[in-house]
Amino acid sequence: MDKKIIDKIKNERKIPDEVLTKLESNRENILNNKFKQEKNFKILSKKSVIAVLVAAAALLLIITKTPVGVAIENALGIGRDSGVKTVENNAIPTELNLTSIQNDREIKLTKFVSTKKKFAFDYQFKVDDEKLKELLKKDIAARSDHQDIQIGLFVNGNNKDLFQGVHSYSTFRLDGDVFYGSVISTFDTESIPENAELSLHIYRLAWMDRDEYEVAESKAFADPDNPQPFSVPTSLEYTGDWSFDIAYRPLNQTAVTKVLDSNNVTNIVSKSDALQTTITFNAPIEYPNSPEITVYKNGVEISNSNINFKQLDQEKLEIELDLSALDKVSTYKVKIEESDIYGTIVKEVGSFEVQNK
């Protein structure tokens, strides 16, 4: 593997490490034609061991040109998401004060909001465990804000877990002796029933030792031409069933999204709810190159939003923007470029702009 590529992988600290290695694995599988290319991923894990597969082929499948971790750099909680912020600015309640105790551990759910396709929540607990304090300090020093969390989402009275076919971003911050966690999750389809009374469950919070990870990573990359897979065991975990009955039903606001301008992009179809807008479109991507997406909100490149992007087939693409149906002012521009198998941009393909009516 080219040394520049390895250095880029190892130095891109703002991408959570677990996400980084998963993306590398996806890239390798795609290049070997093992599955259809999709530029999305799940970072919520039910396993106690973080398995790492290091790709032998070039650069990563990055959702946007801006590293995912930048999303929480200068923001607090789920309010960093533009869709959530718009909902709150419209005086729609999201704040809660729900408490659940399991195994002498109290967790508070402080915010929750959902639509049929997306939900987000904030939670917190007191850090009174010296081992956890040390693990968190190491993560913070390494500029890693990813949190390994296992959750479930249910309609009250139904034992079917809705948390399937979903990609999530789970992050944390530490303020004094209080741990603040945030989760933003988007389903592949509209999975939350209309007017559902929901129950959120937190089953597990887990942490690895950053020092152990760094040692394992160094050994894996010892031979640049032959990187090796490695795994790091969980160092600490809290398990139980912290459950919360949600006071707020899914939001049902929708909007018609109009296309203001398009260049070399066709078949643009959008659907907007209170938290996001999903858009499918066609762009001429030449095999074996891959599409790269950059999004601008009111002319400014977005670097603090979770933008989920999928390549459904060679030319059909889908993107999920945090454009709320309640936002009738903002203009979003989506620029599509083409990159080779090494992640190098080779040309601009096209663009389009959208706004809610």
C-alpha positions, 0 to 999 in steps of 0.5 A: 500500500502507498505510504501516503495513503497509509499516512492519511488513514492513520492521521485522519483522527477526526474520523472515529477509528471504528468507522475508519476501519469499517470503511476500509473493509467496505472499500476492499469488498467493493473492489473485489465485487463482494457486494453492491456499493453503498456509502453508508455504515453503522457504528452501533455495535452489539459485539464486545470485541471491535474487529478491524479489517485493514483494506489492501486497496487505497483510500476510503469510502468517505460519506462526504469530503469532510471527515465525519468527526468534524460534525461534533467539533463545535456543537453540543448534543443533537442540536448540532443536526440542522434538522433537529435545530430547526424543529427546536427553533419552531418551539416543538418540544424535544427536552425530557427529564427521564431517569432509569436505574440499572445495576446501580447506574443512573442514566438520564434521557434529556432529549428525544425527537423522531419522524418516521425515518429518523430519530435522535436523542441525548443522554447523560450519566455521572462518571464515578468510575476511575477506570472510565475516566482514564479511558475517556481521557485517552479517547479525548487526547486522541480526538476520538468522540465515538461511543459504542452503544447498543440500543433498542426502539419499540412501539409500546405494547409491541416486542419487535425491535424497530432498530434494524436497517439503520445507520447511526452516529454515536458521539460523546463529550465529557464536562467535569464528571458528567458524560454526555452522549448523543445518537442520531439514527436514520433508517433505510426506510420509513420504519417508525409508525405514525403516531407511535408511542415509543420506548427507547432502551439502552442495553450497553455502553462499552469502551476500549483502551486507546493505548491498546488500540494504538499498539495494535494499529502500529503492528498492523501497519508495520509492513506498509505493503501487507497491512494485517487485520487486528482486534482490540478487546473491550476494556470496560462495559456497562450493561443492563436495560435502561428504558424510557417511555417517550412523551413525544410522538413522531413528527408528521410535518412534510414539505414539497422540495423544489429543484432550483437548478440542475446541471448534468443531473436527472430524475431528481425525486425528493421527500421531506420530513421534519428532520431530513430530506431524502433525494434520489437522482441520476448522475453519469458515473463512469465505472470503475470510478466512484461518486464523491458528494459535497453539500453546501447550505446557503453557499457554505460547505457543510462540515457539521452535519451527518450526510448519508449517501448511497450509490444504489447502482452505477448512476442512481444515487441517494442522499439524505440531507438534514433539511427540515420540512419546516425550513422554507428558507435554506438552499442546499446545493449538492455537487457530484464529483468522480474519484478513482479507486485511490480516492483521487478526484478526477472530474466534476460530474454535475450539481443541483440545488433544492429548497422547500416550498 
